[in-house]
Amino acid sequence: MTKNKWIAVAVCLLLTAAAYIGSTGLFYTSFRPIRNYDLVAFGASWAGLVWMLVRDSKRGH
């Protein structure tokens, strides 16, 4: 993987962590269970990133 792809994975991790903390109130308020909508959004985002990385690796980039 190239440097740009590692940066994309790192940014995705940071955004996932921020969204999880914001959705659940972790560390700053009473904890709320994560909603199914958020789980679907996380799964779709990561599936899209994995699909893009696999597609690019097959193209030879």
BALOBA-1460 file (C-alpha; in Angstrom, 3 decimals):
// residues 61
<rec num="1" residu="m" x="0.000" y="0.000" z="0.000"/>
<rec num="2" residu="t" x="1.152" y="3.501" z="-0.744"/>
<rec num="3" residu="k" x="1.515" y="6.311" z="1.737"/>
<rec num="4" residu="n" x="-1.748" y="7.896" z="0.570"/>
<rec num="5" residu="k" x="-3.669" y="4.686" z="1.243"/>
<rec num="6" residu="w" x="-2.242" y="4.432" z="4.760"/>
<rec num="7" residu="i" x="-3.277" y="8.030" z="5.359"/>
<rec num="8" residu="a" x="-6.811" y="7.197" z="4.163"/>
<rec num="9" residu="v" x="-7.008" y="4.245" z="6.570"/>
<rec num="10" residu="a" x="-5.714" y="6.371" z="9.466"/>
<rec num="11" residu="v" x="-8.222" y="9.138" z="8.746"/>
<rec num="12" residu="c" x="-11.022" y="6.576" z="8.546"/>
<rec num="13" residu="l" x="-9.974" y="5.199" z="11.951"/>
<rec num="14" residu="l" x="-9.952" y="8.672" z="13.497"/>
<rec num="15" residu="l" x="-13.338" y="9.565" z="12.043"/>
<rec num="16" residu="t" x="-14.804" y="6.261" z="13.211"/>
<rec num="17" residu="a" x="-13.495" y="6.871" z="16.735"/>
<rec num="18" residu="a" x="-14.838" y="10.433" z="16.769"/>
<rec num="19" residu="a" x="-18.256" y="9.344" z="15.491"/>
<rec num="20" residu="y" x="-18.414" y="6.504" z="18.040"/>
<rec num="21" residu="i" x="-17.554" y="8.837" z="20.911"/>
<rec num="22" residu="g" x="-20.064" y="11.417" z="19.686"/>
<rec num="23" residu="s" x="-22.815" y="8.854" z="19.222"/>
<rec num="24" residu="t" x="-22.397" y="7.105" z="22.555"/>
<rec num="25" residu="g" x="-21.345" y="10.039" z="24.746"/>
<rec num="26" residu="l" x="-18.281" y="8.102" z="25.814"/>
<rec num="27" residu="f" x="-15.970" y="10.034" z="28.186"/>
<rec num="28" residu="y" x="-18.149" y="13.160" z="28.459"/>
<rec num="29" residu="t" x="-21.696" y="12.187" z="29.478"/>
<rec num="30" residu="s" x="-23.706" y="9.173" z="30.474"/>
<rec num="31" residu="f" x="-23.079" y="6.334" z="28.062"/>
<rec num="32" residu="r" x="-25.771" y="5.697" z="25.441"/>
<rec num="33" residu="p" x="-25.902" y="2.441" z="23.504"/>
<rec num="34" residu="i" x="-24.841" y="2.822" z="19.889"/>
<rec num="35" residu="r" x="-27.733" y="2.996" z="17.445"/>
<rec num="36" residu="n" x="-28.235" y="0.511" z="14.621"/>
<rec num="37" residu="y" x="-28.134" y="3.395" z="12.140"/>
<rec num="38" residu="d" x="-24.604" y="4.239" z="13.301"/>
<rec num="39" residu="l" x="-23.492" y="0.615" z="13.004"/>
<rec num="40" residu="v" x="-24.777" y="0.476" z="9.423"/>
<rec num="41" residu="a" x="-22.994" y="3.742" z="8.589"/>
<rec num="42" residu="f" x="-19.718" y="2.475" z="10.094"/>
<rec num="43" residu="g" x="-20.014" y="-0.819" z="8.205"/>
<rec num="44" residu="a" x="-20.828" y="0.883" z="4.909"/>
<rec num="45" residu="s" x="-17.942" y="3.329" z="5.266"/>
<rec num="46" residu="w" x="-15.409" y="0.618" z="6.016"/>
<rec num="47" residu="a" x="-16.801" y="-1.673" z="3.301"/>
<rec num="48" residu="g" x="-16.416" y="1.170" z="0.797"/>
<rec num="49" residu="l" x="-12.835" y="1.793" z="1.861"/>
<rec num="50" residu="v" x="-11.944" y="-1.907" z="1.634"/>
<rec num="51" residu="w" x="-13.629" y="-2.161" z="-1.777"/>
<rec num="52" residu="m" x="-11.654" y="0.853" z="-3.023"/>
<rec num="53" residu="l" x="-8.356" y="-0.587" z="-1.751"/>
<rec num="54" residu="v" x="-9.033" y="-3.991" z="-3.337"/>
<rec num="55" residu="r" x="-10.100" y="-2.384" z="-6.617"/>
<rec num="56" residu="d" x="-6.957" y="-0.269" z="-6.752"/>
<rec num="57" residu="s" x="-4.719" y="-3.223" z="-5.948"/>
<rec num="58" residu="k" x="-6.225" y="-5.191" z="-8.835"/>
<rec num="59" residu="r" x="-5.586" y="-2.275" z="-11.199"/>
<rec num="60" residu="g" x="-1.948" y="-2.183" z="-10.162"/>
<rec num="61" residu="h" x="-1.915" y="1.218" z="-8.497"/>
